[in-house]
Amino acid sequence: MRPRSPIDRWGDDCMRILIAGGDGFCGWPTVLYFSERGHEVAIADNMIRRQWDVELGTQSLTPIVPVEQRVDAWQEVSGRKVKLYVGDMTDYNFVEHIFKDFQPEAVIHYAEQRSAPYSMINREHAVFTQTNNVVGTLNVLYAMKENAPECHLIKLGTMGEYGTPNIDVEEGYIRIQHKGREDVLPYPKQPGSFYHLSKVHDSHNIMFACKTWGTRATDLNQGVVYGWWTEETQRDARLYNRIDYDGVFGTALNRFCIQAAVGHDLTVYGQGGQTRGFLNILDTMQCVELAALNPADKGEFRVFNQFTEEFSILNLAQRVQRVAADMELATNIVHLPNPRVEKEQHYFHAENTNLLDLGMQPNYLTDDVIRSLIEAALRYKDRVDLNVIAPTAQWR
């Protein structure tokens, strides 16, 4: 079958898509992206991400309105309706109700606690992370089995499942020769936090469901996302996406750009030699769309490594420092004691050809992209609380 690209997005390709976690950093722009392209979209969310801001004493860099106002604003701006289900994915009655009422053809599953530092704060946060993530995913799998067996699960995993092995990271599977025999097996996992461990548990549960029940699923092992604007989220201030810069939810490049905008040191953990896969939030939209338009076969558990480039943390900080200097913003790079237990210097090379084969066209990190992120941060720098930038969760 010819891979279907975003060009084919109208007409017969339009489907009912449930976006679990649709109020979050990746979820909200995904809601608007699919709605704009003619799909019937529903959000399932319990709004807990907003509660974590209260818990941590922080807020999004950009002001964000309540989800009901977001949905109403989108209908006003685009003329398109989005259905909203407010509830908890760990409540099976709630999840089953959605599947019976909406009958999704695809589920894009973002509804998880996504922060490694949050999962490492203490025992309570570790238990919450694993219970929330693993039970929520199990509920989705059972709801699919019992109410929508042809539905395609698109699950946001993480490149952090793999860790940093001293060999190339394949896409989900690896061919092994051992004592004269050969097999294709799931790639070994070396997760680095209780959050990443929850994602490994998810992957195993989804794989089991595919093998046992004939579920169709795509696991998108996503790298670190940077950027925050999409075409849809910029149409109205009520549609703005959230942006995190704190030491718990803020990710490296976004955090560096915001630090540069407010004159804060660029905080590199340890030596900064840690290398990871990165991608623009625009490519997150591309990847989930390609997965939806080209669903897995019945009983197939696909794994795509979802990133476009690999950078060390120090390299990113140096690039932000250079662009900031061109903008006449003085910045210093400081090395903080690494709160994590991870290799400071290591080999890292991962395969990412599956999505490229489906037609993904990457948006690469350029100086212009970094400049645009700093400029956007400058608009809201008065909302930055310098007291929440430093890391607080310790792995040891």
Secondary structure by P-SEA (a helix, b strand, c coil): cccccccccccccccbbbbcccccaaaaaaaaaaaaaccbbbbbccaaaaaaaaaaccccccccccaaaaaaaaaaaccbbbbbbbcccccaaaaaaaaaacccccccccccccccccccccaaaaaaaaaaaaaaaaaaaaaaacccccccccccccccccccccccccccbbbbbcccbbbbcccccccccaaaaaaaaaaaaaaaaaaccbbbbbbccccccccccccccccccccbbbbbccccccccaaaaaaaaaacccccccccccbbbbbbcaaaaaaaaaaaaacccccccccccccccccccaaaaaaaaaaaaaaacbbbbbbbcccccccccccccccccccccccccccccccaaaaaaaaaaaaaccccccccccccccccc
